[in-house]
Amino acid sequence: MIVTYLTLLHIITPAIRGAFSYVVTPSSLAHLHRIPNRRRPQFLANSGGGSYLRAASSSPVSSGDSTPPVHSLESIACGLSSGSFRDVLVVVGAGASVSAGIPDFRTPGTGLYDRLSHYNLPRPEAIFDIHYYRGNPRPFVEFCGETWPGRDGGPAPTPAHRFMALLGDAGVLRRVYTQNIDGLESLAGVGPDALVECHGGFGSASCATCQEDADVGACREAMVVRKEVPTCAQCGGPVKPGIVFFGEKLPARFGKLVKADVHACDLLIVIGTSLAVDPVASIPKWVSLTCPRLLLNRDLVGDFRVEATGRKMGSITTERDVFYEGDCDDGDRKICDLAGWSDMDFVPPHEDRII
């Protein structure tokens, strides 16, 4: 029995690692699809270095001495509490939802890949392939019947999600770019204007054949209650919720906002992600070279650079990069402690928000 509420990124990520190990440019953002690593997308074949990356990297947020100061967890917390940071970007991955009870995909016997075996798929990721869905929607319909978010008893926002909402309440949050589709950022209180769901979500529905918009309530009713394939009123094709499948474009909202956001960013916080899937994985590379970057993660990932030490479960730093090595929930609590924000400052989950 699959858990009733999970982040599909846990399943999708291994299939597309390495597919975007090159530079993403502004023109490619407009047409970006999620594509497994079996082929390189043609629109990036000759992207080269990319003017967008150069522009973002050569436009420091602060003026004066070009040598970036050495940051620490303490200095970042102080900047948050004093209001020195006003345009914080947060990049979120699956690690932020683990303590909510959403399992990973790789653990033998309990990982989600193993749990997909009874669907008799040609490969595990086929259940999220748009071409496979058009021909055989039944496995995904059954899967959605057991996993659709917002069901009674589903996971609640974690301290990591509530930390993001707290940043918004403090007036310092510019945007959250989440790779997850579990909706926990919204449930924690992150407002819709501050949230970019990079891989879509369950808040909309459309036809997989003609792309006509469909009623998400009717889609949920068919999949969750009646265990049936929802069909399009226009062409009769199968309807699916608005998560991004392989072969589909990313939401236009990402390409519309990310360029201005990385230029304005004065603090980047990366929470619980391997930074293995572009375009989201490139956001840390696009911010200014003088912009401090904080990684709350179990592993050092991406192009974060810190001094090598033998310490575990602590904070290490070098110049602009700070790495809190450990659970992201613990890192968020540590920042709040250092900033003088008590646990009472965490906003409660917004239970009235329906996904």
LUMROMAR-995584 format. One record per residue (C-alpha): residue number from 1; x, y, z. Coordinates in pm, 1 decimal. Layout:
    n         u         v         w
  NUM         X         Y         Z
...
This chain:
    n         u         v         w
    1       0.0       0.0       0.0
    2     148.1     327.5    -105.5
    3     139.3     610.8     147.8
    4    -150.3     845.5      97.1
    5      51.9    1156.9      35.3
    6     393.1    1199.8    -123.3
    7     622.6    1414.9    -331.2
    8     647.5    1274.3    -684.0
    9     990.0    1431.2    -723.7
   10    1123.8    1150.3    -503.8
   11    1032.5     915.3    -789.1
   12    1111.0    1127.2   -1088.6
   13    1453.6    1265.3    -997.3
   14    1675.1     958.1   -1069.8
   15    1539.0     927.5   -1420.6
   16    1643.5    1278.8   -1518.4
   17    1969.8    1324.8   -1329.4
   18    2238.2    1426.2   -1569.7
   19    1993.7    1537.6   -1837.8
   20    2062.6    1904.3   -1764.7
   21    2430.0    1915.1   -1670.1
   22    2483.4    2203.0   -1908.9
   23    2395.8    2573.1   -1898.0
   24    2033.0    2678.9   -1930.9
   25    1981.3    3005.9   -2120.7
   26    1685.5    3250.4   -2129.9
   27    1568.7    3119.7   -2465.4
   28    1574.6    2762.1   -2340.4
   29    1371.0    2853.4   -2032.6
   30    1080.7    2950.3   -2255.4
   31    1064.2    2601.7   -2404.1
   32    1198.3    2386.4   -2123.2
   33    1057.9    2037.3   -2081.9
   34    1128.3    1768.0   -1828.5
   35    1319.3    1504.2   -2023.0
   36    1476.8    1179.5   -1898.9
   37    1853.1    1146.5   -1930.9
   38    1830.4     910.4   -2226.5
   39    1864.6    1204.9   -2464.3
   40    1985.2    1563.8   -2465.5
   41    1715.5    1819.1   -2557.3
   42    1775.7    1961.5   -2905.0
   43    1707.7    2319.2   -2797.1
   44    2011.2    2304.8   -2566.8
   45    2243.2    2134.4   -2811.5
   46    2432.2    2455.3   -2891.4
   47    2352.6    2667.2   -2586.1
   48    2719.0    2723.5   -2497.6
   49    2795.8    2939.7   -2197.3
   50    2474.6    3135.8   -2215.2
   51    2443.8    3514.7   -2177.3
   52    2194.4    3476.6   -1897.6
   53    2439.4    3296.8   -1670.8
   54    2707.5    3554.3   -1741.9
   55    2471.2    3844.6   -1678.4
   56    2352.8    3703.8   -1346.5
   57    2704.5    3625.0   -1230.6
   58    2848.2    3963.7   -1324.3
   59    2589.1    4183.3   -1154.1
   60    2667.0    4196.3    -781.7
   61    2382.3    4289.2    -553.3
   62    2597.4    4500.6    -321.7
   63    2832.5    4781.6    -420.2
   64    3178.8    4863.1    -293.8
   65    3456.8    4611.3    -238.4
   66    3425.2    4326.5    -486.6
   67    3570.0    4080.9    -234.7
   68    3275.1    3901.5     -75.9
   69    3264.2    3892.8     303.9
   70    3295.5    3565.6     490.6
   71    2947.9    3463.6     599.2
   72    2837.7    3226.8     874.1
   73    2514.4    3082.7    1004.0
   74    2525.5    3345.6    1277.2
   75    2572.5    3637.8    1037.0
   76    2288.9    3515.1     813.6
   77    2056.3    3480.0    1112.6
   78    2153.7    3829.3    1226.0
   79    2081.6    3966.9     879.5
   80    1738.9    3805.2     878.0
   81    1643.4    3937.3    1221.3
   82    1773.3    4288.7    1148.3
   83    1606.2    4315.1     809.6
   84    1935.7    4342.5     620.6
   85    1808.1    4082.8     375.7
   86    1496.6    4189.5     187.8
   87    1487.3    3962.4    -119.4
   88    1540.2    3606.7      -1.6
   89    1506.4    3321.8    -250.4
   90    1443.7    2969.0    -123.3
   91    1503.2    2658.9    -337.4
   92    1328.9    2353.2    -192.7
   93    1364.2    1982.5    -261.2
   94    1227.1    1654.1    -134.5
   95    1429.5    1664.9     188.5
   96    1198.2    1932.2     326.9
   97     908.5    1684.2     326.6
   98    1077.7    1372.3     465.3
   99     989.3    1448.3     827.5
  100     625.0    1479.6     719.3
  101     627.1    1106.2     655.6
  102     686.2    1116.8     281.0
  103     935.0     837.1     202.7
  104    1228.6     848.8     -33.4
  105    1242.7     636.7    -344.4
  106    1571.4     449.0    -309.7
  107    1545.5     249.8      14.5
  108    1520.7    -121.5     -75.2
  109    1183.6    -266.9      20.1
  110    1028.8      61.4     132.2
  111    1130.4     304.6    -142.5
  112     867.7     419.5    -385.2
  113    1036.4     255.6    -682.6
  114     991.3     -83.4    -517.6
  115     629.2       1.0    -444.0
  116     560.6      55.8    -812.9
  117     656.1    -299.0    -910.4
  118     300.4    -432.8    -903.5
  119     199.7    -196.7   -1185.3
  120     405.2    -408.3   -1432.5
  121     552.5     -99.0   -1596.4
  122     823.0    -120.9   -1864.1
  123    1030.0     105.6   -1634.4
  124     931.4     276.3   -1305.9
  125     928.5     630.5   -1446.4
  126     686.8     529.1   -1724.2
  127     400.4     594.8   -1485.2
  128     489.9     964.7   -1516.7
  129     557.1     963.2   -1891.0
  130     300.7    1162.3   -2089.7
  131     323.3     930.0   -2390.7
  132     274.1     620.2   -2177.2
  133     -18.8     784.6   -1998.6
  134    -196.6     857.0   -2325.6
  135    -181.2     490.6   -2417.6
  136    -230.0     332.0   -2076.0
  137    -362.5     570.3   -1808.0
  138    -478.2     298.7   -1566.4
  139    -155.5     265.1   -1360.7
  140    -136.4     639.0   -1294.3
  141    -508.2     659.6   -1215.9
  142    -468.9     383.7    -957.6
  143    -160.1     554.5    -821.7
  144    -343.3     889.6    -788.0
  145    -630.7     718.9    -613.1
  146    -392.1     630.8    -331.8
  147    -170.3     939.3    -331.0
  148    -377.0    1249.4    -413.0
  149    -283.4    1530.2    -167.7
  150    -521.8    1672.5      87.5
  151    -667.5    1344.0     203.9
  152    -762.9    1307.8     568.7
  153    -464.4    1206.3     779.5
  154    -211.0    1324.8     521.3
  155     121.4    1482.7     621.3
  156     130.8    1831.9     770.0
  157     392.6    2100.0     696.6
  158     731.5    2043.7     857.1
  159     946.1    2302.2    1040.7
  160    1121.7    2361.1     706.8
  161     793.6    2462.1     541.5
  162     693.0    2679.5     835.5
  163    1032.3    2849.8     825.5
  164     955.5    2958.3     467.7
  165     620.0    3098.1     578.4
  166     793.0    3278.5     865.4
  167    1026.4    3446.9     617.1
  168     717.5    3568.3     433.3
  169     559.2    3697.7     753.3
  170     882.7    3883.6     831.1
  171     862.2    4057.8     493.2
  172    1196.4    3927.4     364.7
  173    1081.9    3646.3     132.0
  174    1087.0    3720.6    -240.1
  175    1011.0    3372.2    -373.1
  176    1009.2    3000.4    -296.3
  177    1101.0    2773.0    -587.1
  178     982.8    2427.2    -491.9
  179    1060.3    2109.5    -682.1
  180     794.4    1924.3    -480.0
  181     428.2    1883.6    -566.3
  182     300.0    1793.8    -220.4
  183     156.4    2141.0    -154.5
  184     306.4    2165.9     194.3
  185     449.3    2512.3     129.0
  186     100.0    2644.4      65.5
  187     -43.7    2458.1     364.0
  188     225.8    2615.0     583.9
  189     119.8    2964.0     479.2
  190     347.2    3059.5     189.6
  191     130.2    3286.0     -23.7
  192      60.8    3209.7    -391.1
  193     249.0    3518.7    -512.4
  194     562.6    3401.5    -331.3
  195     544.9    3041.7    -455.1
  196     664.8    2884.3    -781.3
  197     574.8    2516.8    -814.4
  198     841.5    2423.3   -1065.8
  199     706.9    2074.8   -1131.7
  200     339.3    2162.4   -1117.8
  201      85.2    2032.1    -869.6
  202    -260.9    1892.8    -811.0
  203    -436.0    2230.1    -820.7
  204    -534.2    2206.0   -1186.2
  205    -611.8    1948.3   -1452.7
  206    -601.0    1922.5   -1831.1
  207    -639.5    1674.3   -2114.7
  208    -324.2    1477.7   -2192.1
  209    -420.2    1466.9   -2560.6
  210    -554.2    1811.3   -2660.5
  211    -434.4    2006.4   -2351.6
  212    -780.6    2150.1   -2293.0
  213    -828.1    2267.2   -1933.1
  214   -1043.6    2036.9   -1723.1
  215   -1220.7    2062.1   -1390.4
  216    -976.0    1949.5   -1121.7
  217   -1259.9    1855.4    -885.7
  218   -1406.2    1621.7   -1145.8
  219   -1059.6    1478.2   -1210.0
  220   -1010.9    1409.8    -839.5
  221   -1359.4    1260.3    -808.2
  222   -1294.4    1020.3   -1095.4
  223    -948.6     910.4    -983.1
  224    -987.3     904.7    -605.0
  225   -1352.6     815.9    -551.0
  226   -1465.8     621.3    -858.1
  227   -1121.1     482.4    -953.6
  228   -1192.4     569.8   -1316.5
  229    -997.1     739.6   -1593.3
  230   -1126.9    1098.0   -1626.6
  231   -1195.7    1190.1   -1989.2
  232   -1188.6    1516.7   -2178.9
  233   -1523.2    1671.7   -2274.2
  234   -1369.0    1804.5   -2597.4
  235   -1180.8    1508.9   -2745.2
  236   -1239.6    1216.0   -2511.1
  237    -872.6    1181.3   -2422.6
  238    -750.2    1103.8   -2069.9
  239    -736.8    1392.8   -1823.1
  240    -454.3    1428.4   -1568.0
  241    -374.4    1661.6   -1277.6
  242    -136.1    1949.6   -1343.9
  243     189.0    1783.1   -1241.3
  244     470.7    1798.8   -1496.3
  245     520.7    1466.9   -1673.4
  246     819.9    1366.0   -1880.3
  247     778.3    1526.7   -2221.7
  248     578.5    1823.9   -2090.0
  249     680.5    2187.1   -2052.7
  250     754.7    2335.7   -1713.6
  251     503.0    2595.1   -1589.4
  252     540.9    2931.9   -1764.7
  253     554.1    3101.9   -1424.5
  254     908.8    2973.2   -1371.0
  255    1049.2    3134.7   -1685.4
  256     849.9    3451.2   -1623.1
  257     990.9    3517.7   -1275.1
  258    1330.5    3353.9   -1234.5
  259    1547.2    3606.1   -1421.5
  260    1432.7    3906.3   -1216.8
  261    1436.8    3703.3    -896.9
  262    1800.0    3592.5    -924.2
  263    1908.5    3947.1   -1007.2
  264    1730.5    4087.7    -701.5
  265    1826.0    3805.2    -461.8
  266    2033.3    3917.4    -162.8
  267    2023.9    3579.9      17.1
  268    1974.7    3233.0    -130.1
  269    1863.2    2946.0      94.2
  270    1869.2    2591.8     -46.6
  271    1678.2    2330.7     154.5
  272    1681.1    1952.0     118.2
  273    1774.6    1893.5    -244.5
  274    2042.5    1717.6    -448.2
  275    2047.4    2003.5    -704.9
  276    2058.0    1737.5    -973.8
  277    1772.3    1848.1   -1200.9
  278    1777.1    2164.8   -1407.4
  279    1657.3    2429.0   -1447.7
  280    1603.2    2457.8   -1070.9
  281    1951.5    2321.6    -999.7
  282    2104.0    2620.6   -1180.9
  283    1941.7    2887.9    -962.5
  284    2233.7    2890.5    -714.0
  285    2470.2    2952.3   -1006.5
  286    2265.2    3243.5   -1137.8
  287    2263.6    3466.0    -829.3
  288    2528.0    3736.5    -790.2
  289    2881.2    3632.7    -698.2
  290    2848.4    3847.6    -385.0
  291    2515.1    3699.3    -278.8
  292    2546.2    3480.0      34.3
  293    2419.5    3126.3     -11.6
  294    2302.6    2894.1     265.4
  295    2266.5    2518.1     212.7
  296    2061.4    2320.3     466.5
  297    2117.0    1961.1     360.0
  298    2267.3    1627.3     453.6
  299    2513.3    1644.7     164.5
  300    2722.0    1914.7       0.4
  301    2572.6    1955.2    -346.8
  302    2584.1    2170.1    -657.5
  303    2860.8    2428.8    -679.7
  304    2855.6    2511.7    -308.8
  305    3213.6    2538.3    -181.6
  306    3308.2    2513.2     184.5
  307    3622.5    2422.8     374.1
  308    3665.0    2050.6     425.7
  309    3636.0    1946.5     789.5
  310    3577.3    1626.2     978.6
  311    3278.2    1767.3    1159.8
  312    2928.8    1630.4    1118.5
  313    2585.8    1778.0    1182.7
  314    2718.1    2131.7    1204.3
  315    2779.0    2451.7    1011.5
  316    3086.0    2513.8     795.3
  317    3152.7    2806.1     564.4
  318    3381.4    2970.9     315.4
  319    3330.1    3327.7     194.7
  320    2972.9    3352.5      63.0
  321    2871.6    2985.8     107.4
  322    2745.6    2840.3     435.0
  323    2666.5    2469.7     470.4
  324    2459.3    2333.5     758.7
  325    2528.0    1960.3     744.2
  326    2232.0    1770.1     883.5
  327    1853.9    1753.6     873.6
  328    1703.1    2066.6     722.1
  329    1446.0    2091.1    1003.7
  330    1730.2    2115.5    1256.2
  331    1900.4    2377.8    1043.3
  332    1585.4    2587.9    1024.0
  333    1540.4    2567.5    1400.3
  334    1903.3    2670.0    1450.2
  335    1859.7    2979.2    1234.1
  336    1546.9    3076.5    1426.6
  337    1728.8    3034.2    1757.4
  338    2017.9    3250.3    1638.5
  339    1778.2    3512.0    1499.6
  340    1586.9    3528.8    1826.0
  341    1275.3    3379.4    1670.9
  342    1120.3    3131.2    1913.4
  343     924.8    2821.1    1815.0
  344     610.2    3017.6    1899.9
  345     683.4    3234.8    1596.2
  346     623.3    2943.9    1359.0
  347     292.5    2994.5    1185.5
  348      44.4    2707.5    1225.3
  349     -48.7    2502.2     920.1
  350    -325.8    2661.3     714.8
  351    -564.2    2368.5     732.2
  352    -827.0    2563.1     538.2
  353    -612.3    2570.2     224.8
  354    -734.2    2306.2     -15.7
  355    -495.1    2168.5    -277.5
